[in-house]
Amino acid sequence: MQRFAPMVAIDVPTKEEAVALFDQLAMTTPKPIVKLGMELYYTAGPEIISLARQRGFKVFVDLKLYDIPNTVGRAMKGLGKLGASFVTVHAAGGKEMLQAALDGLQTGAQAANLPLPNLLAITELTSINQRIMNEEQGIPGELVTTVQRYAKLADKVGLAGVVCSAQEVEAIRQVTRADFYCVTPGIRPVGSAKGDQKRVVTPAQAHQLGANAIVCGRPITQAESVSDAYEVIAQEFLEG
């Protein structure tokens, strides 16, 4: 099974803060994948992807697109031209939207003569639990069943994988192809505060549960030594 270096969530509001984190992570081993989310992308723009790539990072652009198929397809066409390695879309948008996302991404990457990024579908955010899904989202049944359904849909359309809690990886493996990626946020080392996360695991647990990659932000980016914190988490995940 393929395992990627940990993905570090660069959840800061400015380009300057992001670049400072890039510089602290640039010499770590293995080199992380940097995850650029909405907060940073909406303030720094596409330039932040270039700045990360210039420093040798693979980039995960996590914008979680969710709109009508035409809009998502056009947005993905633009993202496909930027050189990201991973991008995200919400599985809840349905088959037509997922297909439009994949088609747009392919068109953009081909136009820029770049490899096709791995398109990942968001299943249920790791800040969502059973009660929230049932009572606030209005989705009946077990949370894991919903996650499985979204994963099956993403697999059927031909996406590279999903973003899910590591707690659901085993269930997803039962209904998807063997090389389907499970990228797992909600990672908290032993002793770390959960914050707004609900379905959390440690890096070692994510390894044991079969995650292809983990996403970790605050326990790394808010640590006294960003590089040391990253390398401890990377070792724990990659070696189990």
N, C-alpha and C positions, 0 to 999 in steps of 0.2 A: 504494500500500500504506500502511495506517495504521501510524504509529510513535508510540509513547507516550513520554513523558518517562521517564528511567531510574527504576527502582524501587530504593530504598535499603533494604537489610535492616537493620532496627533490632534487632540481635541482642544485647540487653543484658538483665540479669536483673531490673531494677527499673523501676517507673513513673518515678521521678525521673530516672534516666539516660536513659530514652526521651524524656521531655519536654525535657531539656537538648538532645538531638539534634534534636528537632522545632524548637526555638527557633533552633538554628544553621542549619537548612535552610529556615526559613520565608520568608526573603527572597531565596532563590536563584532564578535564571531559567535554564530553565523550572522551575516548581515540581515537585519530584519526587513520585512515588507512594511512600508509605512501606509497607514490607512488615513485617508483624508476625507473627512466627513462634511456635513452641511455647514456647520459653523465656520470652518476655515475656508471652504471652497466659495461660499457666498460672499466672503469679504476679500479674499485674496485672488479669486478667479483661477482660470486655467494655468496661469503662470506658476502657481505653487506646484503643479505636477512637473513642470519642466525643471524647477529648482530641485525637486527631489530626485528626478532621473539624472540630472547632472552630477549628483553626488553618488550615483551608482545604485540607488534604491529601486527595487520594483515597487509599483504603486497600486494601491487598492483605493479606487475612487468610490466611496460609499454614499451615494446620493439617494438610494432607495426610491427610484422613480415609480410613480403611481399616478396614471392619468389615462385619458382615452388613448387607444392604440396609435392613432396618427401622431399625437403629440409625443408619446414615449418613443416611437420609432425615429422621429426627427431629432429628438434630444440625444438618443443613443448614437445616431449617425455622427453628431458632433463629438461625443465622447470617444467614439472609435478612432478618431483622428489624433488623439492626445497621447497615445503611448502607454495607457494604463495596462496593468496585468490582470486586474479584477475590477468589475463594476457590479452594481446591484440594482434590482428591480423587485417590486412587491409581487409575490405570487398571487395575492388576493385580487390582483387586477384581471386575472383570468387568462385563458389560453390565447385569445386573439391578441391581447396586450403583450404577453410574453413572446409570442411569435414576432410581433412588430419590433419589440426590443432587440431580439436576436438578429432579425434582418437588418435593422438600422445599424447595429453595431458592426455587422459584417461589411456593410456598404462603406461605412466610415473608415474602418481599418484598411480595407482594400484600396480606397481612394488615397490613403496616406502611405500605402505600401508598408503597413505594419502588421504584426501578428494579431490575430483575433483575441481580444481580452477574454478571460473567463467570466461568463455571465452567471451570476449567482442570484437565486430567488430568496427573498426574505420570507421565512415561514411565519413564526410568531416571535416578536421581539423578546429578548430575555428579561425585559422589564414587565412582561405580561405573565400572569399566573392563571390558574384554573378559574378562580372567581371572576377576575377581570374579563376573561374571554367569554364566560357564560353570561354574566350579568351586565357588563358594559358594552362588549362587542355584539352580544346577542347571538353568539355561536354556541349551539348546544353540544353536549357530549364531552368526551375526554380531550384534553389539550393535545395529547400525543396523537390522537386520531386525526385532528385537524392538521397537525404538522406533517403527518404521513401523507395526507391527501394533497397538500401543497407540494410536497416533495415529488410525489408520483406525477403530478401535472408538469412540474418543471422538467423532470426526466423525459416525459413523453414529448415535450416540445423540443428537447435537445439542448437544454442549458447544461452548463458545466457542473452545477451543484446548487446547494442551498446554504443559507445562513440559519443556524439553529442552535439550540442549547446542546451541549455535549450529552445531556441526559436523554436526548431523543435520537442520538446517532444509531444505536442498535436497531431501533424501530424503523428508521429510514432505510438502513441497509437491507431490511427484509422486503422492501417494495421498490427498490431502484437498482440500476445496473451497478456492476462491480466497481467501475472507475468513477462513480458519482461522488463529487466532493462534498464533505460536510465541514463547513467553516464555523467555528464555535466561539462566539463572544461570551460574556458573563464569566470570565476567568478571574478568579481571585485566589492568590496564594494563601496558605494557611495563616490566619491571624489578620488578614486584610479586611477592612470594612466592606460590606456589600454595596453600600450606597443605594442607588435606585434599581439595582439588579435584583431579580427574584430567583431565577433558575441558574444557580452558579455552581461551578466545580473548580477544583484546583488544576494547575497545569498537568500534574501527574495523573489525576483522574481523567482529564481529557485525553491523554495518551492511551490510558487503559480502555477507555470507552470507544476508541477508534477514530477520533477526530483527525482530519487531514491537516487542519490548521487551527490555531487559536488566535483570538483578538484580545489584547489586553491594553488598557490605557492608563488610568490613574495610578495603579500600583507601580508603573514604570515611570511615567512622565512627571509624577509628583514626588518621586523618591529623592532622597538626598543625593544619591549617585544614580543618574539615569542609566548609564552604561552598565554598572554593576547589577542593578535591579533587573535589567533586561537579560543579561547573560545567565543569571540564576534561573529565571523563568524559562528561558530557552533550553537550558540543560535539563530542567525538570520535565519539560514537555517532550523534547526529542528523545530523551533516554528513558522516560517513564519512571 
